[in-house]
């Protein structure tokens, strides 16, 4: 039989056969695809719950203590303050690259610290050593010029002004730090207390904790000159750190009274 005759014979046989009905495969698959890709609507109860939760979080962000607990850290100029649960007013632990952390466990005379600090100079010499203006507080009116002035290299010239207590000359009354941008002395880990405030309308924080100081032998230690609180706020190309045992209100008055150095 030739190929032509064989093909003709197959066609005749096929015409005599009864085929089952072809299933609607395309329609079934299309229906399944539509059912799986169709967006599922959330219930009305769940939608209301999510809305109430969003409103609650937004309301908490308007309350400073709650906002302090929600945010991970506060950025004030070059100082990044990481938050922690409030504890007793003891010096928190801090870390810095290649430095020795030496906390101060109990109040003690702090003047020996000044004798070991590096970079002491006159106020006029300090102003020539930094590229930002060194400002002095005019409040309280009888404060006067600082008793000690230091400029230390902390990846930038960090100026430190120190006033002694005239009633207790072996104690520090107040210290004011000028932190330049990029300084490694900018990171305060786990402050014990945080309260948000403002200085001249700019965001500021009220906290506690030691800070890095460079000694004459080249070592870096974390120390506190005063067993008090710290006010931190941002200026132009510099971040200020005011340490005092006065109240927050008095510290803000001091901060807002800063002015340029006048001739002695």
N, C-alpha and C positions, 0 to 999 in steps of 0.2 A: 504494500500500500504506500502510495506517495505521501509526502508530508501534507499536501493540500487535501487529499482524501481523508487522512487521519484527523485533521483539524475539523473538517466538515462533520465527520462521524461524532467527535466530541461535542460539538455544538448541538447535534440532534439529541444526544443522550442527556445533556444538561437541560434542555427544554422540557424533558419528560420528568425531571426530578422535582420534588416538593421541598422548597427551602423554608426554614423557620423564619418568623418575622425578625428583622434586624433590630436589636435593642437601641434605645435612644441614649447612647453613650455620651454624646456631646452635651445634651441637655442636662443629664445627671451631673456631669463634671462641672458645668457652668453654675448649676444650683449650689453645689458644694462650695465653689469658689466665692459665690456671692455671700453665703452664710458665714464663711470664715473671715472675709475682709470687711464685713459690715461692722461699723463701730458700735461698741456696746455702751449704752448709756448708763451712767451711774445713778443710783437711786436718789430720790429727793432727800432722804434722810442723810445720806453720805455727803451730798452737796451742801446741805445746811451745816453739817459738822465741820467741813473744810472751811466754809466761809467764816464761821464763828472762831475757829482756830486762827485764821489769818488776821481777823480783827483783834484778837487777844494779843498776838505777837506784836502787831503794829502799835497797840496801846502800851505794851510794856517797854517798847523802845523809846517812848516819851518820858519814862521815869528814869532818872540817872542811875539809881542803884540797880534797877533791873537791866538797864542797858549795859551797865558795867559787867553784869553776870553773863549777858548774851554775847557780847563782843569778845573776841579772843585777846585782843590787846589794844592799848591806846598808843597812838603815835603823836608825840609832841615834838615838833622839829626833828632833830636827829635822835631823840630819845624814844625808844620803843619799850613800853612797859607791859610786860606780860602779866595777865591776871591770875590770881589764885584765891582759894577760899580764905576769908579773914581768919586770922589766928591771934594769939597774944602778941603784944608789941615787943617782939624779940627780933634781933637782926636776921633777915632772911639770908639764905645761902645764895651765892652768885658765882657765875663762871665767866672766865675770860681766857683767850688763848695765851698759853705759856705764862700764867701768873699764879701766884700763891694766894688762896683765899684765907684770910685771917679774920674771922668775925670777932666782935667785941661782946663778950657774954654779959658783963656787968658794968654799970657806970663806974668810971674812974677818971682821975685827972688826965686831960687830953693834951696838955701843953707839950709833953715829950714828943708827940707826933710832929709838931711844928718844927722841932729841932732837927728832925731827921728827913724832912721833906726836901726834895731837890728843886732847884730853880728859883730860889728866893732872890728878889731884886726890888728896886724902887718902883713906885707906881708909874713914874715917867718912863723908866726903862721898859716896864712891861708893855706900855702903850706902843712903844717903838718895836716891840718884838712880835706883835700880833697884827693881823690885817683887818681887824674889826674894832670899833670904838669900845673902850672900857668905860662903862657907866657906873656912877656912884649913886647910892640912894640919898635922898634929902630928908627922908623920914626914918626914924625920929629926928627931930631938928638938931639934937645934940649928939648925933652919932659920929660925925666927923669922918676923917679919912681912915682907911683900913690900917691896922697895926702890922699886918704881914701881907706881902704880895708874892705870888709864885706864878711862874709860867713853865709848864711842863709839856714835853713832846708826847702827844698821844695820837699819832697820825694826824697832826695838826696842833697848833699852839693852843693849849688849854690854860686859861688864866684862872687863878684862884685868889680871891680876896678874903681876908680873915680879920674880924674885929674881936678884940678881947673884952671880957666883961669888966667894966671899971670897978664894980663892987666886989668881984672875985677874980683878980688878975690871973689866976692859974686856970681859968676856964675860958672857953671860946663862947662868945656871945652870938656870933652869926658868921656864916661863910657864904660866899657867892661865887659860883662857878660859871665860866663862859666856855661852852662846848662848841667847837667849830664843826662844820659839816664833814662827815667821813671819819670822825674820831672813833677809835675803838672803845673809848670810855663812854659809850652812849647806851649800853644795854643794861637795864636793871631787871633782874629776874625775880619773879614772885614777890612783889611788894606786899607788905603786911596789911596796909590800909590804903584804900583808894577813894578819894572823893573828887568829883569833877567840879571845877570852878572856872573863873575867867580872870585874865589880867588885861586891862585896857581893851576889853571886848574880845580878846583872843582866848581860845581854849587853853586851859591849864589843868594840872592835876595836883593833888595834895596827897603825899604818900610818905613812906618811911623806908629806910634801908641804907646800908653802907655803899661806898662808891670807890673806884680805883684811885689810888694815889701813888706817885712814883717817889721812892726814897733816894737818898744821896748815893747809896751803894748800887743803884740800878734796879733793885727789886721793886715789884709792884704788889701792893697789898690793898685789900678792901677794908676801909676804915670809916669810922664816923667821928667827926669832930664834936658833934653835939648830940645828946640823947633827946632828940626832938623829932620834928617832921621836916619834910622837904616839899617845896613848891617848885614845879617845873613848868616853864612856858617858853614859847618861841618868839624870837625877835628877828631882825633882819640879818641873815647869814650867820646867826648864832643862836644857840639854845641856852637858856638860863636855868640854873639850879640853885635855889636859895634854901639853905638849911638853918633852922632856928627852932627854939623851944617856945616861941610865941604862938598865939592862936592863928588860925587861918585868916581871920579878918586883918590882923596886924601884918601878917606876911604879905597879903595882897596889897596893903597900903605901901609897904616897903617896895614891892616890885613895881608898882605904878609910879613911884617917885624917882625912878632911875633917870639920871641926866648925865651929860658929858662932864668930863673932868675939868675943873676950873683951876686956875693957877693958885698954888698954896699961898 
